[in-house]
């Protein structure tokens, strides 16, 4: 039997290591049951709390899940899709007209039966983090645009809750006509108009793209259909003056266990030509940024 704290710590690590290896080797298939607590207690001559600590470790790693009263099971691994980073024409992902549902079905049909707007855009004030992105003071007026994209192929596999969150932040001083009703309508309806206006008034521009990941916050888990303790992939693309001062920042958030990054120049047969819709589909690419 267990005799010391060190022994107990060693035993739960051994159990977790053995089960992890068996899962990754395919000895326990996706959706299949793991050995029950009594089985593991007998096999490793340990207590139930030690077994539960090992199982909790696998759950936190995303390899297993627990159904109360039924046992522990291997978590099916979702199909991984790709987000493509390009150095060619950068689309304005936050533009309502670029929303995939709008492009596929048209504005009126895409909006029909939606509980919430497909896209939002408002003038607000910069939080501390947004102020850092845009090199402005906290509280300074900004334009915040937001889209949630329910990706077609991924949504069909994983359910409608799987999506990408896209936020765009712009110093409101850069677009003083945002509040003009006629211009505002153009910003919403014409997919390229927002970027065209910024580049016309403040160009030439340069682009900078950074990628990072962290554990998702609660609101991000809800929006992106993620489980507890999953990581969120964050791609931040900045449109800037040649001197590096930010003009607009687009931030894409995606579940890190369902998406990976690819680069246009490495995936395209001709790096100087945009990938066709068929090529995007063949390469499992859901988004080009």
PAMIVO-363000 format. One record per residue: z, y, x of N, C-alpha, C, CB in turn. Coordinates in steps of 0.1 Angstrom, whole numbers, padded with zeros to 4 digits, always signed. Glycine has a CB too. Example, Ala and Ser with C-alpha at 12.3 -4.5 7.8 and 13.67 -1.06 7.14 Angstrom:
REM residues 2
+0078-0057+0132+0078-0045+0123+0078-0033+0132+0090-0045+0113+0071-0022+0128+0071-0011+0137+0079+0000+0129+0057-0006+0141
This chain:
REM residues 289
+0000-0012+0008+0000+0000+0000+0000+0012+0009+0012+0000-0010-0003+0024+0002-0003+0037+0010+0011+0040+0015-0008+0048+0001+0012+0045+0027+0025+0048+0033+0027+0062+0037+0027+0039+0045+0017+0069+0041+0019+0083+0045+0008+0092+0039+0018+0084+0061+0011+0105+0040+0001+0115+0034-0012+0114+0042+0007+0129+0036-0012+0112+0055-0024+0111+0063-0032+0099+0058-0021+0110+0078-0025+0088+0055-0032+0076+0050-0039+0078+0037-0022+0064+0049-0032+0086+0028-0037+0089+0015-0050+0097+0017-0027+0096+0006-0049+0107+0025-0061+0116+0028-0072+0108+0033-0057+0127+0037-0069+0099+0042-0080+0091+0048-0086+0082+0038-0074+0083+0060-0078+0076+0029-0084+0067+0019-0093+0073+0009-0072+0060+0012-0089+0085+0004-0098+0091-0006-0112+0095+0001-0092+0104-0012-0111+0099+0014-0123+0103+0021-0132+0090+0023-0119+0109+0035-0125+0079+0026-0133+0067+0028-0140+0063+0015-0123+0055+0033-0133+0064+0004-0139+0060-0009-0150+0070-0012-0128+0061-0020-0148+0083-0010-0159+0092-0013-0171+0090-0004-0154+0107-0011-0169+0087+0009-0180+0084+0018-0187+0072+0014-0174+0083+0032-0180+0061+0011-0187+0049+0007-0196+0051-0006-0177+0037+0004-0190+0057-0016-0197+0059-0029-0209+0069-0026-0188+0065-0039-0207+0079-0018-0218+0089-0015-0230+0081-0009-0213+0100-0006-0227+0073+0001-0237+0065+0008-0244+0056-0002-0231+0057+0020-0237+0050-0011-0243+0041-0020-0252+0048-0030-0232+0033-0028-0248+0060-0034-0256+0068-0043-0269+0072-0036-0248+0080-0048-0268+0077-0024-0279+0082-0017-0289+0071-0013-0275+0090-0005-0284+0059-0011-0292+0048-0008-0298+0041-0020-0284+0037-0001-0294+0046-0032-0300+0040-0044-0293+0028-0050-0314+0038-0042-0282+0024-0044-0275+0013-0049-0269+0015-0063-0264+0008-0040-0266+0028-0066-0262+0032-0079-0273+0042-0084-0248+0039-0079-0281+0038-0093-0293+0046-0097-0289+0058-0105-0303+0038-0105-0297+0069-0106-0294+0080-0115-0291+0076-0129-0306+0090-0114-0280+0081-0134-0275+0078-0147-0267+0065-0148-0287+0076-0156-0267+0058-0137-0259+0045-0137-0244+0048-0135-0264+0036-0126-0236+0038-0139-0222+0039-0138-0217+0036-0124-0215+0030-0148-0207+0044-0120-0200+0040-0107-0189+0030-0111-0194+0053-0101-0183+0024-0100-0172+0015-0103-0160+0022-0110-0167+0009-0090-0154+0015-0119-0143+0021-0127-0131+0024-0118-0139+0012-0138-0122+0032-0123-0109+0035-0115-0102+0022-0112-0101+0045-0123-0099+0013-0121-0092+0001-0118-0099-0007-0107-0090-0008-0130-0112-0008-0107-0120-0015-0097-0118-0009-0083-0135-0015-0100-0118+0004-0083-0117+0011-0070-0102+0010-0065-0121+0026-0071-0093+0011-0074-0079+0009-0070-0076-0004-0064-0069+0011-0083-0082-0015-0070-0080-0028-0064-0088-0030-0051-0085-0039-0074-0100-0025-0050-0109-0027-0039-0103-0020-0026-0123-0021-0041-0097-0008-0028-0093+0000-0017-0077+0000-0015-0097+0014-0018-0071-0007-0025-0056-0008-0025-0050+0006-0024-0051-0016-0012-0053+0015-0034-0048+0028-0034-0044+0031-0048-0059+0038-0030-0038+0043-0050-0034+0048-0063-0045+0054-0071-0022+0057-0062-0043+0056-0084-0053+0063-0092-0056+0077-0088-0049+0062-0107-0045+0085-0085-0048+0099-0080-0057+0099-0068-0035+0106-0077-0056+0089-0059-0064+0089-0047-0079+0086-0051-0060+0078-0037-0081+0077-0060-0094+0074-0065-0100+0087-0072-0094+0062-0075-0092+0093-0080-0097+0105-0088-0101+0116-0078-0086+0110-0098-0093+0118-0067-0097+0128-0057-0110+0125-0051-0086+0129-0046-0113+0112-0049-0126+0108-0043-0138+0111-0053-0127+0093-0039-0135+0108-0066-0145+0110-0076-0147+0125-0078-0141+0103-0090-0136+0133-0078-0138+0147-0080-0146+0153-0069-0124+0154-0080-0145+0147-0057-0153+0152-0045-0168+0150-0048-0149+0145-0033-0171+0139-0053-0185+0136-0057-0190+0145-0068-0187+0121-0060-0182+0148-0077-0185+0157-0088-0188+0171-0083-0174+0158-0099-0179+0176-0074-0181+0189-0068-0193+0190-0060-0169+0193-0060-0198+0179-0054-0210+0178-0046-0223+0177-0055-0210+0167-0036-0221+0175-0068-0232+0174-0077-0238+0160-0077-0243+0184-0073-0231+0150-0072-0237+0137-0071-0232+0128-0083-0232+0130-0059-0221+0132-0090-0216+0124-0101-0211+0133-0112-0205+0115-0096-0209+0127-0124-0202+0134-0135-0193+0124-0142-0213+0140-0145-0183+0130-0149-0174+0121-0155-0174+0123-0171-0159+0124-0150-0175+0112-0178-0174+0113-0193-0160+0107-0196-0186+0105-0199-0152+0115-0202-0138+0111-0206-0139+0099-0215-0131+0123-0213-0131+0089-0211-0130+0076-0218-0141+0066-0215-0130+0080-0233-0151+0071-0207-0162+0062-0204-0164+0059-0190-0175+0067-0210-0160+0068-0181-0161+0066-0167-0169+0076-0159-0166+0052-0165-0173+0072-0147-0180+0081-0138-0194+0076-0137-0173+0083-0125-0204+0085-0136-0218+0082-0135-0225+0090-0125-0224+0084-0149-0236+0085-0120-0245+0092-0110-0253+0102-0117-0254+0082-0103-0252+0115-0112-0259+0125-0118-0274+0124-0115-0254+0139-0114-0283+0124-0125-0297+0124-0122-0301+0137-0115-0306+0123-0135-0309+0136-0104-0313+0147-0096-0325+0154-0103-0317+0143-0082-0325+0166-0106-0336+0173-0113-0348+0174-0104-0332+0187-0118-0360+0174-0110-0372+0177-0102-0371+0191-0096-0384+0175-0111-0374+0191-0084-0374+0204-0077-0387+0211-0078-0370+0203-0062-0387+0224-0082-0399+0232-0083-0399+0242-0071-0400+0239-0097-0410+0250-0070-0411+0259-0059-0413+0273-0064-0423+0255-0050-0407+0282-0056-0409+0297-0057-0417+0301-0045-0396+0305-0059-0429+0307-0047-0438+0310-0036-0436+0324-0032-0452+0307-0040-0433+0327-0019-0433+0340-0014-0446+0344-0008-0421+0342-0003-0452+0355-0012-0466+0358-0008-0465+0371+0000-0475+0359-0020-0475+0373+0008-0477+0386+0015-0490+0393+0010-0478+0384+0030-0495+0388-0002-0506+0394-0008-0502+0403-0019-0516+0383-0014-0509+0404-0030-0505+0413-0041-0492+0408-0047-0516+0413-0052-0482+0417-0047-0469+0414-0052-0468+0417-0067-0458+0421-0045-0467+0408-0076-0466+0411-0090-0453+0417-0094-0468+0398-0099-0453+0426-0104-0441+0432-0110-0435+0422-0120-0444+0446-0117-0426+0414-0115-0421+0403-0123-0412+0408-0134-0413+0394-0114-0407+0420-0134-0398+0425-0144-0406+0432-0155-0388+0434-0139-0419+0434-0153-0428+0440-0163-0428+0431-0176-0442+0443-0158-0426+0436-0188-0426+0427-0200-0440+0420-0201-0424+0436-0212-0451+0427-0198-0464+0421-0199-0467+0410-0190-0474+0432-0197-0458+0408-0179-0460+0397-0170-0451+0385-0174-0456+0401-0156-0443+0386-0185-0435+0375-0189-0444+0363-0193-0426+0379-0201-0442+0351-0188-0451+0340-0191-0454+0337-0205-0446+0328-0184-0444+0339-0214-0446+0337-0228-0455+0348-0234-0432+0338-0236-0454+0360-0229-0463+0371-0234-0477+0368-0229-0458+0385-0229-0479+0363-0217-0492+0360-0212-0498+0348-0219-0491+0358-0197-0490+0339-0223-0495+0326-0229-0498+0328-0244-0485+0315-0227-0490+0336-0251-0491+0337-0266-0494+0351-0271-0478+0332-0272-0493+0361-0263-0494+0375-0268-0481+0380-0272-0504+0375-0280-0480+0393-0272-0467+0400-0274-0460+0396-0287-0469+0415-0274-0467+0398-0298-0461+0395-0311-0456+0381-0313-0470+0399-0323-0465+0372-0309-0461+0358-0311-0450+0354-0302-0473+0349-0309-0450+0359-0289-0439+0356-0280-0426+0361-0284-0443+0361-0266-0426+0373-0291-0413+0379-0295-0408+0372-0308-0415+0393-0298-0416+0366-0316-0412+0360-0329-0402+0349-0327-0424+0355-0336-0392+0349-0335-0381+0339-0335-0372+0339-0323-0387+0325-0336-0373+0350-0315-0364+0351-0303-0351+0357-0307-0371+0360-0292-0340+0351-0303-0327+0357-0307-0324+0369-0299-0316+0346-0304-0329+0370-0287-0327+0382-0278-0341+0386-0273-0317+0379-0267-0342+0399-0269-0355+0404-0264-0359+0396-0252-0354+0419-0261-0372+0394-0250-0377+0387-0238-0375+0395-0226-0392+0384-0240-0375+0409-0228-0374+0418-0216-0366+0430-0221-0388+0422-0211-0358+0435-0212-0351+0448-0215-0353+0457-0203-0335+0445-0216-0352+0470-0207-0353+0481-0197-0346+0493-0201-0368+0484-0194-0337+0498-0193-0328+0509-0197-0325+0517-0184-0316+0504-0204-0321+0530-0187-0316+0539-0177-0301+0537-0177-0321+0553-0179-0295+0534-0166-0280+0532-0165-0276+0538-0152-0276+0517-0167-0264+0534-0147-0259+0540-0135-0257+0528-0125-0246+0547-0137-0257+0531-0112-0257+0521-0102-0242+0516-0099-0262+0527-0089-0241+0503-0099-0228+0497-0095-0228+0498-0079-0227+0482-0099-0217+0494-0073-0215+0495-0059-0226+0486-0052-0202+0490-0054-0228+0474-0057-0238+0465-0051-0252+0471-0052-0237+0451-0057-0256+0476-0064-0269+0481-0066-0271+0494-0058-0272+0484-0081-0261+0502-0057-0262+0514-0049-0265+0511-0034-0248+0522-0049-0259+0500-0029-0261+0495-0015-0276+0491-0014-0252+0484-0011-0281+0484-0024-0295+0479-0024-0305+0491-0023-0298+0471-0036-0302+0502-0030-0311+0513-0032-0308+0525-0022-0311+0518-0046-0297+0523-0015-0293+0534-0006-0290+0547-0013-0303+0537+0005-0282+0546-0024-0278+0557-0032-0263+0556-0035-0286+0558-0046-0258+0566-0041-0243+0566-0044-0240+0558-0056-0239+0581-0046-0229+0551-0057-0225+0545-0069-0224+0555-0081-0211+0538-0068-0229+0551-0092-0229+0560-0104-0242+0568-0105-0218+0569-0103-0251+0567-0095-0263+0575-0096-0272+0568-0106-0271+0575-0082-0280+0576-0114-0289+0570-0124-0299+0561-0118-0296+0581-0132-0301+0549-0125-0311+0540-0121-0318+0535-0133-0305+0528-0113-0330+0528-0131-0337+0521-0141-0335+0506-0139-0352+0525-0142-0330+0499-0148-0327+0485-0147-0336+0478-0157-0312+0482-0149-0344+0469-0152-0353+0460-0161-0349+0446-0158-0368+0463-0158-0349+0438-0169-0344+0424-0168-0353+0415-0176-0329+0423-0172-0357+0404-0171-0364+0393-0178-0357+0380-0175-0379+0392-0173-0357+0371-0185-0353+0357-0184-0366+0349-0186-0341+0353-0193-0370+0341-0176-0382+0333-0178-0378+0319-0180-0391+0334-0165-0381+0313-0192-0379+0299-0194-0392+0292-0189-0376+0296-0210-0391+0286-0178-0403+0281-0172-0408+0269-0179-0400+0277-0157-0422+0269-0182-0428+0259-0190-0425+0244-0186-0442+0261-0191-0429+0240-0174-0428+0226-0170-0413+0223-0168-0436+0224-0157-0406+0232-0161-0392+0229-0158-0384+0228-0171-0386+0239-0149-0387+0237-0180-0380+0238-0193-0382+0225-0201-0384+0250-0201-0394+0220-0200-0397+0207-0207-0390+0195-0202-0412+0204-0207-0387+0196-0189-0379+0185-0182-0364+0186-0184-0383+0184-0168-0360+0198-0182-0345+0200-0181-0339+0206-0194-0342+0209-0170-0347+0210-0203-0342+0217-0215-0344+0232-0214-0327+0214-0217-0344+0238-0226-0347+0252-0227-0338+0262-0220-0348+0257-0241-0326+0256-0216-0316+0265-0210-0320+0268-0195-0302+0259-0210-0329+0260-0189-0333+0262-0175-0342+0274-0174-0339+0249-0170-0339+0284-0166-0347+0295-0165-0344+0303-0152-0345+0305-0177-0352+0313-0150-0351+0322-0139-0347+0336-0144-0364+0323-0130-0338+0342-0137-0334+0355-0141-0340+0365-0131-0318+0357-0141-0346+0375-0136-0353+0385-0128-0348+0399-0132-0369+0385-0130-0342+0406-0122-0338+0420-0123-0345+0429-0114-0322+0420-0121-0348+0441-0119-0355+0451-0111-0346+0464-0112-0369+0454-0116-0344+0470-0100-0336+0482-0099-0344+0493-0092-0322+0479-0092-0344+0505-0098-0351+0516-0092-0343+0529-0094-0365+0518-0099-0343+0536-0083-0336+0550-0084-0344+0558-0095-0337+0557-0070-0337+0562-0105-0343+0569-0116-0350+0582-0112-0333+0573-0127-0346+0588-0101-0353+0600-0096-0368+0596-0092-0346+0605-0084-0371+0584-0090-0384+0580-0086-0394+0580-0097-0384+0566-0080-0389+0579-0110-0397+0579-0122-0391+0589-0132-0399+0565-0128-0393+0602-0130-0387+0611-0139-0392+0611-0153-0388+0625-0133-0404+0605-0155-0410+0605-0168-0406+0592-0176-0425+0606-0168-0397+0584-0171-0393+0572-0178-0388+0574-0192-0381+0565-0170-0382+0586-0195-0377+0589-0209-0388+0594-0218-0366+0598-0208-0400+0597-0213-0411+0602-0221-0416+0591-0230-0422+0609-0212-0416+0592-0243-0420+0580-0251-0433+0574-0248-0419+0584-0266-0443+0583-0246-0457+0578-0244-0457+0570-0230-0467+0589-0244-0451+0576-0220-0451+0570-0207-0443+0557-0207-0446+0579-0196-0432+0557-0214-0423+0545-0215-0431+0534-0222-0411+0549-0223-0439+0537-0232-0447+0526-0238-0456+0520-0228-0454+0532-0250-0462+0528-0220-0471+0523-0209-0464+0514-0199-0479+0534-0202-0452+0519-0195-0444+0511-0186-0441+0497-0192-0431+0518-0183-0440+0496-0205-0436+0483-0211-0449+0475-0213-0429+0485-0224-0460+0481-0218-0471+0473-0222-0481+0470-0211-0478+0481-0233-0482+0478-0201-0492+0476-0191-0485+0469-0179-0499+0489-0186-0488+0456-0175-0481+0449-0165-0480+0455-0152-0487+0435-0164-0490+0463-0147-0490+0468-0134-0486+0483-0133-0504+0466-0128-0484+0489-0145-0483+0504-0146-0470+0509-0138-0482+0508-0160-0459+0501-0139-0447+0506-0133-0449+0507-0117-0435+0496-0136-0454+0496-0111-0456+0496-0097-0467+0506-0093-0460+0482-0092-0478+0507-0101-0488+0516-0098-0483+0531-0097-0499+0515-0108-0474+0534-0107-0468+0547-0107-0460+0550-0095-0460+0549-0120-0451+0540-0091-0443+0542-0079-0451+0543-0067-0433+0530-0078-0461+0535-0065-0469+0535-0053-0477+0548-0052-0478+0523-0052-0483+0552-0064-0490+0565-0064-0482+0577-0060-0496+0567-0078-0470+0577-0065-0461+0589-0062-0454+0588-0049-0451+0590-0073-0451+0576-0044-0442+0574-0032-0448+0566-0021-0429+0569-0037-0461+0561-0023-0467+0553-0013-0472+0561-0001-0478+0545-0019-0477+0554+0010-0478+0540+0011-0464+0533+0012-0486+0536+0023-0464+0520+0009-0452+0513+0008-0452+0501+0018-0448+0508-0006-0441+0496+0021-0439+0483+0028-0430+0474+0020-0433+0485+0043-0430+0461+0023-0423+0451+0015-0414+0443+0024-0432+0441+0007-0402+0441+0020-0392+0432+0027-0386+0422+0017-0381+0441+0033-0386+0409+0021-0380+0399+0013-0370+0391+0020-0392+0389+0008-0358+0390+0014-0347+0383+0019-0342+0372+0009-0335+0392+0023-0338+0360+0014-0333+0349+0006-0319+0345+0010-0343+0337+0007-0311+0343+0000-0297+0338+0003-0293+0329-0008-0288+0350+0005-0281+0324-0007-0275+0315-0018-0260+0316-0017-0280+0300-0016-0254+0314-0029-0240+0314-0030-0236+0306-0043-0234+0329-0030-0223+0304-0045-0219+0297-0057-0221+0307-0068-0204+0293-0056-0226+0302-0079-0229+0311-0091-0217+0316-0098-0238+0303-0101-0218+0328-0103-0207+0334-0111-0208+0328-0125-0208+0350-0111-0198+0330-0133-0198+0324-0147-0210+0329-0155-0185+0328-0153-0212+0343-0155-0223+0348-0163-0237+0342-0158-0223+0363-0163-0238+0340-0145-0251+0335-0140-0252+0320-0144-0251+0336-0125-0241+0312-0144-0242+0298-0148-0247+0298-0163-0228+0291-0147-0241+0307-0171-0245+0307-0185-0260+0310-0187-0236+0317-0193-0264+0321-0180-0278+0325-0182-0288+0315-0176-0280+0339-0174-0285+0308-0165-0294+0300-0159-0293+0285-0162-0293+0301-0144-0283+0282-0171-0281+0268-0175-0276+0259-0164-0294+0262-0180-0266+0264-0156-0261+0257-0145-0247+0252-0147-0261+0267-0133-0244+0241-0140-0231+0235-0140-0221+0243-0132-0231+0220-0137-0208+0239-0133-0197+0245-0125-0200+0242-0110-0184+0240-0130-0197+0252-0102-0198+0251-0088-0212+0248-0082-0189+0240-0083-0222+0250-0090-0236+0250-0085-0239+0263-0077-0246+0247-0096-0248+0262-0068-0252+0273-0060-0264+0280-0067-0256+0269-0046-0265+0293-0066-0276+0301-0071-0284+0306-0059-0271+0313-0080-0297+0304-0060-0307+0309-0050-0311+0323-0054-0320+0300-0049-0310+0333-0044-0312+0347-0047-0323+0351-0037-0300+0355-0045-0335+0356-0043-0346+0362-0035-0346+0376-0039-0359+0354-0038-0345+0385-0029-0345+0399-0031-0357+0405-0023-0331+0405-0026-0366+0411-0031-0378+0418-0026-0377+0433-0027-0391+0412-0032-0378+0440-0017-0377+0455-0017-0390+0461-0014-0366+0459-0006-0394+0470-0023-0405+0480-0021-0399+0492-0014-0413+0483-0034-0404+0496-0003-0398+0507+0005-0408+0516+0011-0389+0501+0016-0403+0528+0014-0412+0538+0021-0414+0531+0035-0404+0552+0023-0424+0536+0042-0426+0531+0056-0414+0533+0065-0438+0539+0062-0406+0543+0062-0393+0544+0070-0382+0535+0066-0388+0558+0069-0385+0526+0056-0375+0516+0052-0366+0520+0040-0367+0513+0063-0367+0533+0035-0359+0537+0024-0363+0530+0011-0359+0552+0023-0354+0523+0004-0358+0516-0008-0364+0524-0019-0347+0508-0013-0374+0519-0026-0380+0525-0038-0376+0517-0050-0395+0527-0036-0378+0504-0049-0375+0495-0060-0371+0481-0054-0387+0493-0069-0362+0475-0061-0357+0461-0056-0358+0452-0068-0342+0462-0051-0365+0441-0065-0366+0430-0075-0358+0418-0070-0381+0425-0077-0349+0413-0078-0340+0402-0075-0342+0391-0084-0325+0407-0075-0346+0379-0078-0348+0367-0086-0337+0357-0083-0362+0360-0082-0331+0352-0094-0320+0342-0093-0325+0329-0100-0307+0347-0100-0322+0318-0092-0326+0305-0097-0316+0295-0093-0340+0302-0092-0315+0284-0101-0306+0273-0097-0310+0267-0083-0305+0262-0107-0302+0266-0073-0306+0262-0060-0309+0247-0059-0295+0265-0050-0304+0239-0069-0306+0225-0068-0320+0222-0076-0295+0217-0074-0326+0232-0081-0338+0229-0089-0350+0237-0083-0337+0233-0103-0348+0246-0073-0358+0253-0068-0357+0254-0052-0358+0268-0073-0369+0255-0046-0370+0256-0032-0380+0267-0029-0373+0243-0024-0380+0272-0016-0389+0283-0012-0401+0277-0005-0382+0293-0004-0413+0283-0009-0425+0280-0001-0432+0293+0003-0435+0271-0010-0441+0292+0012-0448+0304+0017-0463+0303+0015-0445+0307+0032-0469+0314+0010-0483+0313+0006-0492+0310+0018-0487+0327+0001-0489+0315+0030-0498+0313+0041-0497+0298+0046-0495+0322+0052-0487+0291+0042-0485+0278+0047-0490+0268+0036-0471+0275+0050-0490+0272+0024-0494+0262+0013-0509+0264+0009-0485+0264+0001-0514+0276+0010-0528+0279+0006-0538+0274+0016-0530+0294+0003-0549+0268+0011-0560+0264+0020-0566+0276+0027-0571+0256+0012-0567+0287+0020-0572+0299+0025-0561+0310+0023-0585+0304+0019-0554+0313+0034-0542+0322+0032-0546+0336+0028-0535+0323+0045-0559+0340+0028-0563+0353+0024-0568+0353+0009-0574+0358+0033-0566+0342+0002-0571+0341-0012-0559+0336-0020-0583+0331-0013-0557+0343-0032-0546+0339-0041-0548+0324-0046-0545+0348-0053-0537+0317-0048-0538+0304-0054-0542+0305-0068-0525+0296-0052-0551+0296-0073-0555+0296-0087-0544+0290-0095-0568+0287-0089-0544+0292-0109-0534+0285-0117-0533+0270-0115-0537+0289-0132-0544+0264-0113-0544+0249-0111-0538+0246-0098-0559+0244-0112-0540+0254-0088-0534+0251-0075-0519+0253-0076-0540+0260-0064-0515+0264-0083-0500+0266-0085-0494+0254-0092-0498+0279-0093-0500+0249-0102-0495+0237-0109-0495+0225-0101-0503+0234-0122-0506+0223-0093-0506+0211-0084-0495+0211-0074-0520+0210-0078-0491+0223-0069-0481+0224-0059-0467+0226-0065-0484+0236-0050-0466+0225-0078-0452+0226-0084-0446+0240-0083-0443+0216-0078-0455+0250-0083-0450+0264-0081-0448+0270-0095-0460+0272-0073-0436+0275-0097-0433+0281-0110-0434+0296-0109-0419+0277-0114-0433+0302-0097-0431+0317-0096-0437+0321-0083-0417+0321-0098-0445+0332-0083-0450+0338-0071-0443+0352-0070-0465+0340-0071-0437+0355-0058-0430+0367-0056-0435+0374-0044-0414+0365-0056
